[in-house]
């Protein structure tokens, strides 16, 4: 017989945090248990609630209690509702990533589990198990998928546990991922060696820091030579070249058009661009859709990199974006300028980029202040 599932009661009494629940004795009788979690002066409410949630997880595990699954209360049903109502509004790339998380990692663990049964302990153990095979960053992405679905279910009125990233221990951020980026000198050589339309496309990537999909979705109408600006309002999907909304709302922006880029664009439009139905700035050979990012990188960028002796591993159009960010940081640009140009929705993303750039340029800077007359062994 399935025993009763308990959520317990969280209390604040006499300067302390308490957890209360019912326990079954050996003779079958039930008694109330009240246990001190900690003193209010020594423990925050959030920490105390997290301890209460862990305690109740243990109580229910020991009792064999399962959260009752009401209609719409299982994780799989929440996913079904999320797919119908939320997923169509996300970018195809985001949806593909989250579906992969669900298929490979999440459904095998929580597919038919009640949402009310997914608490701090269950998610912490899930994250700990994942860390045995995937990186911390991947764990964060997978948990983000879970939280997005659970939070939507909560907005729909389904009872769920309140769990946030701060409740989980994911380990230190000790993983260093080397992000490819082009220096200003490299970008100059790449643009000089490229033929049209790649020349203008690469120059645009460097001067604006646009993502590849945003570059390939540009139309002639997005260029304003009177105001010297460039409008970013859409993106081209990698899989089928369909034009859609950009990555985030902050991705929609009006960016300045430097004079050097303006000259290249005007020359490109006058001498190389061919009119097409969608007025696409860099159309495919058929003229009816945007170019493929893969073709631009594999057939346009990589041959030039090999010719110049620049490593091609993981080097795509995004390396121009990171290169521009690096140049802005090294030019002591304010963080607000970096965030606006890169169109990061969260300033913490810009700050992490600052850290990344500092790490990669720190040694070069220190080498530059060496004492030229000092020699080892002298």
C-alpha positions in Angstrom: 0.0 0.0 0.0 1.4 3.4 -1.0 2.1 5.5 2.1 1.1 9.1 2.4 3.4 11.7 0.8 4.3 14.6 3.1 5.5 18.1 2.4 5.8 18.9 6.1 5.6 22.3 7.8 8.3 24.9 7.9 8.1 27.1 11.1 9.8 30.0 12.7 9.4 29.9 16.5 11.3 31.3 19.5 14.2 32.6 17.3 14.7 29.3 15.5 13.8 27.5 12.2 11.9 24.3 12.7 10.8 21.4 10.5 7.6 19.5 11.4 6.2 16.2 10.0 4.4 13.0 11.0 6.2 9.8 11.7 4.9 6.2 12.0 6.0 4.2 15.0 6.7 0.5 15.0 3.3 -0.2 16.4 1.6 1.6 13.6 0.7 4.7 15.5 1.4 8.2 14.1 3.1 10.9 16.0 4.2 14.5 15.2 7.9 15.2 15.0 9.2 18.7 15.4 12.9 19.3 14.8 15.1 22.4 15.2 16.9 23.2 11.9 19.0 26.1 13.2 18.9 29.5 15.0 17.6 32.5 13.0 20.6 34.5 14.0 22.9 31.9 12.5 21.0 30.7 9.4 19.1 32.5 6.6 15.6 31.6 5.8 16.6 30.3 2.4 19.2 28.0 3.9 16.7 26.8 6.5 14.0 26.1 3.8 16.6 24.1 1.8 17.4 22.0 4.9 13.7 21.5 5.5 13.2 20.3 1.8 16.1 17.9 2.2 14.7 16.6 5.5 11.3 16.0 3.9 12.9 14.2 0.9 14.6 11.8 3.4 11.3 11.3 5.3 9.4 10.4 2.2 12.2 8.2 0.9 12.2 6.3 4.2 8.4 6.0 4.3 8.1 5.0 0.6 5.8 8.0 0.1 5.2 9.2 -3.4 3.9 12.5 -4.4 0.3 12.2 -5.8 0.2 12.7 -9.5 -2.7 14.9 -10.4 -3.8 15.7 -13.9 -1.0 17.6 -15.6 1.3 16.9 -12.6 3.8 14.5 -14.1 7.0 15.8 -15.8 6.1 14.2 -19.1 2.7 16.0 -19.2 4.5 19.3 -18.3 6.9 18.7 -21.2 3.9 18.1 -23.5 2.3 21.4 -22.5 5.7 23.2 -22.8 6.2 21.9 -26.3 2.8 23.1 -27.4 2.8 26.6 -25.8 6.4 27.7 -25.3 8.8 25.8 -27.6 7.3 27.4 -30.8 8.3 30.8 -29.5 12.0 29.8 -29.0 14.6 29.8 -31.7 15.0 26.5 -33.5 18.6 26.1 -32.2 17.4 26.5 -28.6 14.5 24.1 -29.1 16.9 21.5 -30.6 19.3 21.8 -27.7 16.5 21.4 -25.1 14.9 18.5 -26.9 18.4 16.8 -26.9 18.6 17.4 -23.1 15.2 15.8 -22.6 15.8 12.8 -24.8 19.3 11.9 -23.6 19.4 12.9 -20.0 16.1 14.1 -18.5 13.4 11.7 -19.6 15.3 8.6 -18.5 15.4 10.1 -15.0 12.2 12.1 -14.5 9.9 11.1 -17.4 6.9 9.8 -15.4 7.9 11.3 -12.0 5.4 13.8 -10.4 6.6 17.4 -10.5 5.9 17.7 -6.8 8.4 14.8 -6.2 11.3 16.7 -8.0 12.9 18.5 -5.1 16.3 19.7 -4.0 17.7 16.3 -3.2 16.5 14.7 -6.5 18.0 17.5 -8.6 21.2 17.6 -6.6 21.7 13.8 -7.1 20.8 14.2 -10.8 23.4 16.9 -11.2 26.1 15.0 -9.3 25.5 11.9 -11.4 25.7 14.0 -14.6 29.0 15.5 -13.6 30.6 12.0 -13.9 30.1 12.1 -17.7 29.6 15.7 -18.8 31.0 19.2 -18.0 29.7 21.6 -15.4 28.5 23.9 -18.2 26.5 21.1 -19.8 24.9 20.3 -16.4 23.9 24.0 -16.1 22.3 23.8 -19.6 20.4 20.6 -18.7 19.1 22.0 -15.4 18.1 25.2 -17.2 15.9 23.0 -19.5 14.3 21.4 -16.4 13.7 24.7 -14.6 12.1 26.3 -17.7 9.6 23.4 -18.0 8.9 23.3 -14.3 8.4 27.0 -14.0 6.0 27.1 -16.9 4.0 24.3 -15.2 3.9 26.4 -12.0 2.6 29.4 -13.9 -0.2 27.0 -15.2 -1.2 26.2 -11.6 0.6 22.9 -11.1 2.1 22.3 -7.7 5.9 22.1 -7.9 8.9 22.4 -5.6 10.6 25.7 -5.5 14.2 24.9 -6.5 16.8 27.4 -7.9 20.4 27.1 -8.9 21.4 28.6 -5.5 20.0 25.5 -3.9 22.4 23.2 -5.7 26.1 22.6 -5.5 27.6 22.1 -8.9 31.2 22.4 -8.0 33.7 25.1 -8.8 34.0 26.7 -12.2 37.5 25.3 -12.8 37.0 24.3 -16.4 38.8 26.6 -18.9 37.7 26.5 -22.5 39.9 28.2 -25.0 37.7 30.3 -27.2 39.1 30.9 -30.7 39.3 34.6 -31.7 41.0 36.6 -34.4 43.4 39.4 -33.5 43.1 42.7 -35.4 46.1 41.8 -37.5 44.7 38.4 -38.4 41.3 39.9 -39.3 43.0 42.5 -41.5 44.9 39.8 -43.4 41.8 37.6 -43.7 39.8 40.4 -45.2 42.6 41.4 -47.5 43.0 37.8 -48.8 39.3 37.2 -49.4 37.4 37.7 -52.5 33.8 39.1 -52.7 31.3 38.5 -51.2 33.5 36.9 -48.5 35.6 40.1 -48.2 32.7 42.3 -47.2 31.1 39.5 -45.1 34.2 39.0 -43.0 34.7 42.7 -42.6 31.2 43.1 -41.4 31.7 40.3 -39.0 34.7 42.0 -37.5 33.4 45.6 -37.4 30.0 44.6 -35.9 30.5 41.4 -33.9 27.3 40.0 -35.3 26.6 36.3 -34.9 26.7 34.3 -38.1 23.0 33.8 -38.4 22.4 37.6 -38.0 25.0 38.4 -40.7 23.4 35.9 -43.2 19.9 37.3 -42.5 20.8 40.9 -43.3 19.1 42.6 -46.2 20.0 45.8 -48.1 17.2 47.6 -46.3 19.0 47.0 -42.9 21.8 49.3 -44.0 21.3 53.0 -43.4 24.1 55.0 -45.0 22.5 58.4 -44.1 22.6 57.7 -40.4 25.6 55.4 -40.6 23.8 52.6 -38.8 23.0 48.9 -39.3 19.8 47.3 -38.0 19.8 43.9 -36.5 16.4 42.3 -36.2 16.5 38.8 -37.4 18.6 35.7 -37.7 19.1 32.8 -40.2 18.7 29.3 -38.9 21.7 27.0 -39.5 19.6 23.9 -40.4 17.4 25.2 -43.2 18.3 28.9 -43.7 14.9 30.1 -42.6 14.8 33.6 -41.3 13.5 33.9 -37.7 13.7 36.1 -34.6 17.2 36.7 -33.2 18.7 34.9 -30.2 17.2 37.2 -27.5 15.3 40.5 -27.3 18.5 42.3 -26.6 19.9 41.0 -29.9 17.6 43.4 -31.7 19.6 46.6 -32.0 20.8 49.5 -34.1 24.6 49.4 -34.4 27.0 52.1 -35.6 28.5 51.6 -39.0 32.2 52.6 -39.0 33.4 54.6 -42.0 35.8 51.8 -43.2 32.9 49.3 -43.2 30.6 51.7 -44.9 33.1 52.2 -47.8 33.3 48.4 -48.2 29.6 47.9 -48.1 28.9 50.6 -50.7 31.5 49.2 -53.0 30.1 45.7 -52.6 26.6 46.9 -53.4 27.8 48.9 -56.4 30.1 46.3 -58.0 29.3 42.8 -56.7 25.7 42.6 -55.2 23.0 41.2 -57.5 19.3 42.1 -56.9 17.2 39.2 -55.5 13.6 38.8 -54.4 14.4 39.1 -50.7 17.0 41.8 -51.1 19.3 39.5 -49.1 22.7 41.0 -48.6 24.6 37.8 -49.0 22.3 35.4 -51.0 23.1 31.8 -52.0 23.9 31.2 -55.6 20.2 30.4 -56.3 19.4 34.0 -55.2 16.2 33.0 -53.3 17.6 32.3 -49.8 20.5 33.2 -47.5 23.9 31.5 -47.7 24.7 28.5 -45.5 27.0 29.2 -42.6 28.8 25.9 -43.2 29.6 26.8 -46.8 30.8 30.3 -45.8 33.1 28.8 -43.2 34.3 25.6 -45.0 34.6 27.0 -48.5 35.2 30.7 -47.7 37.0 31.1 -44.4 39.0 28.0 -43.8 41.0 28.0 -47.1 42.1 31.5 -46.3 43.1 30.5 -42.7 45.2 27.6 -44.1 46.9 29.9 -46.6 47.7 32.4 -43.8 48.9 29.7 -41.4 46.1 30.5 -38.9 44.7 27.4 -37.0 41.2 26.4 -38.3 40.2 24.2 -35.4 36.9 25.5 -34.1 37.5 28.8 -35.9 34.3 30.1 -37.5 32.6 33.4 -38.0 32.2 33.6 -34.2 36.0 34.1 -34.0 35.4 37.6 -35.5 32.9 38.3 -32.7 35.3 37.3 -30.0 38.1 39.2 -31.7 36.1 42.4 -31.7 35.3 41.9 -28.0 39.0 41.3 -27.3 40.0 44.5 -29.2 37.4 46.5 -27.3 38.6 45.2 -24.0 42.3 45.9 -24.9 41.3 49.4 -26.0 39.8 49.9 -22.4 36.3 50.3 -23.7 33.7 50.7 -20.9 31.8 47.6 -20.0 28.6 49.3 -21.2 30.0 49.7 -24.7 31.0 46.0 -24.8 27.6 44.9 -23.6 25.8 47.1 -26.1 27.9 46.1 -29.1 27.8 42.4 -28.2 24.1 42.8 -27.3 24.4 40.6 -24.2 21.1 40.3 -22.3 23.0 40.0 -19.0 25.9 42.1 -18.0 27.4 39.0 -16.3 28.0 37.6 -19.8 30.0 40.6 -20.7 32.0 40.4 -17.5 32.8 36.7 -18.1 34.0 37.8 -21.6 36.3 40.3 -19.9 37.7 37.6 -17.7 38.2 35.3 -20.8 40.1 38.1 -22.7 42.2 39.0 -19.6 43.3 35.4 -19.2 44.4 35.1 -22.8 46.1 38.5 -23.1 47.6 38.6 -19.6 50.8 36.7 -20.4 51.4 38.8 -23.5 51.0 42.0 -21.6 53.4 40.8 -18.9 56.0 39.7 -21.5 55.8 43.2 -22.9 57.1 44.9 -19.7 60.2 42.6 -19.3 63.7 43.9 -18.6 65.4 43.6 -21.9 68.9 43.5 -20.5 68.3 40.7 -18.1 69.4 37.2 -19.3 69.1 33.9 -17.5 72.3 32.9 -15.7 73.8 36.4 -15.8 
